Amino acid sequence: MACSTYALKVLALLWDIMYALFGLVVIGVGVHIIYKFEHFNTAAFVIIGLGVIVVLTALFGSLGAARESSSVSKTFVAILVILILLEILVVGFLWVFQTSLLINVNKTFDELWNDQPVPIKPGNQSQIASLERWLDCCGNVGPNDYLLPPNSCYNSETDKMNLDGCRQKFLNFIAERWTSFNFVSLLLVVVQIICALLAYVLANSIVNRWRRSKYYQK
């Protein structure tokens, strides 16, 4: 049974490490959003906060597995259960209010468009320019929004002008990523469930080993 406990410990540590790496990726996404799009800082900080919680939780679980502490492992399980329930509620909320959120994204685009320095110069470095380079688009609905389209309206590889407007491309991008977001959320929940199950079984194995050592002392 000692071998069984050791195997559970190794498995638990491996999955906790995977969970921590998942959290680091989430933090990286949040930092990328802050660096690229300052108008989405609120969403970025929420994402970074989630990533930090994931990493800290994973480290706590790894500590319980490494030290073979049943109390720490059980606390880890309780934390994961709470996180899983919260994540299911959040995903459900975002799914129900998807249309309202897209409307808010549309309003945010209006803010980005209106915040550009006027007159718009060829070397425009505004948030809209970042969107134009990122999504290969130009202007609000097209190049005709500018008297002289800035350099960001031109494709970096072909040097041809992008003819699609950024508003619709941006909304389409967000809508298309909605499925990816739901998939990633589901994957996170699956990883958390596996970590919770392994931690729970490991905690019971540790307790049972301790009881056997008391009853069957050499």
N, C-alpha and C positions, 0 to 999 in steps of 0.2 A: 504493500500500500504506500510505502514511502516513495517508491518509484512512480506510482500513480500521482501522488501529490507533486512530485518534482516535474512530471510531464505537464500537469495542469498549470504549474507555476510558469513554466517556459511558454506555454501557449498563451497564458494570460498576459505575460510581458510582451510577447510579439504583437498581440492585438492592441495592447495599450500603446505601443510604439506607433502602430499604424494609425491609431486614433489621434495621437499627438501630431503626426505628420499631416493628417487631414486638417487639424486645427491650424498648423503653420501655413498650409495652402490657403485657407480661408483668410488668415491675416494678410497674406500676400495680395490677395484679390482686393481687400479693403484699402491697402496702401497704394495699390495701382490706381484705384478709383480716385483717391485723394490727389495723387500726383497728376493725373490726367484731367480730372473734371472737378473743379473746386465747388461747383454748384450742387454736387451730390455728396458733400461731406457728411451730412447727417446719416445717409444710408451707409456710407463707407465706415463711419465710426461704429455703427450698429454691427456691421459685418466683422470689423476688427474685434469688437467686444465679444462677439460669439466665438471667434477664433481663439481669443485669450482664455475664455471659459473652457473651451474644449481642451486646450493644451494643459491648463492647470488641473483639470479633472483627470486627464490622462496621466499626468505626473503623479497625482494622488493615488490613482489605481496602481501605477507601476510601483510606488512605494509600498503599498499593501502587499502586492505579490512578491516583491523582492525580499521583504522582511518576513513574509509568511505570517502576516497579522490578520487574523480572522475579523477583528473588529474594524480595522481600516478597510478591508475588502468589502464588508457588509455596508459600511458607510458609503463606499464608492458605488455599490449597487443602488442604494437609496438615491444618491445624487443623480445617477444615470436615469433612473425611472422618472424622476422629476423633470429632467431635461427632455426626455423622450415625450412626455405628456405636453410640455410647453411647446416643443417643436411641432407636434401634430396640430396643436391649437393655432400656432402662427401660420403654418402652411394652409390650414383650412381657412383662416381669416383672409389670407392673401388670395386664395382661390376664389372665395365668395366675392371679394371686393376688387377683383382684377380690373374690371372696367373703370372703376373710380381711380385706381392707381395709375392707369394709362392716361386718364384725363389729367392727373397731376403731373405726369411726365410731359404731357403736351404743354402745360402751363410753364413748366421749367424750361422747355425749349424756347418759349416766348421770352423768358427772362434772359436766357443766354443770347438770344438774337438782339434784344434791346440794349444789352450791356456792352455791345461792341463799341470801340472808340470810333468817333466820326470826325473826319472822313475816313473811310476804310482804305487803307494803303495796300499796295501789292504784298508787302511783308507782314500782313496781319497776323498777330500772335494771340488772338482772342480764343475763348473756349470754342466758339463756332469754327474757327480755323482748325482747332484740334479735331473736332468732329468731321470736318471736311476731309482732312488727311486720313482719319481713321476709317471712315465709311465710304470714301471715294465719292463724295457728293459735292454740291455747290449751292450755296445760298439757302434761302428758306424753301422755295418751290423750284428753284433753278437758277442758272447763271444770270438771267434777266433781272434778278434782284439787285445786282450791282451795276454801277455805271462802268466800272472796270473790275472784272473778277480778279480777286487776289491770287497769289501763287498757290495757295492751299486748294484752289479749285482744280488744279491740274494734277493728273495722275503721275505719281513719282516714277513709275516705270516706263510709261508710254509718252509722257508729256502732253497727252491729249486732255482737253477740258472735260471734266465730269459734268454730265448733263442732268443728272437726277438731283432733285432737291433733298436737303438734309432732314427736314421735318419728318417726311413720310418714311425715309430710310431709318431714321432713329427710332420711330415708333415701331416699325416692323422688326428692328433689331431687338427691342425690348420684348415684344410679343413672342418672337421666336425663341428667345432665351428663357421664356417662362417655363417651357417644358424641361429645359436643361436644369433650371432651378429646382423644379419638383423632383427630378431624378436625383440630383445631388442631395437634396433634403432626405429623400427616401434612403439613399445609400448611407448617409450619416446615421439615420435611425437604425439601420441594419447593423452597422458597425457597433453602435452603442448597445444594441440588444445582445450581440455576441460577447462583447466585453462584460456586460452585466451577468450573463449566464456563466461565463468562465470564472468570474470573480466570486459568484455565489457558490458554485460547485467547489472552487478552491477553498473558500472559507469553511465550508462544511467538512472538506477533506482534512483541513488543518485541525479543526475541532475534534474530529473522529480519531485522528492520529494521537492527539494529546490525551484523549480518554483512554485509548488502548494502552498508552504508555503508563497510565496510572494503574490500570487493572492488571497489566501483564508486565510488571517490572521484573527485570532479570535479577 
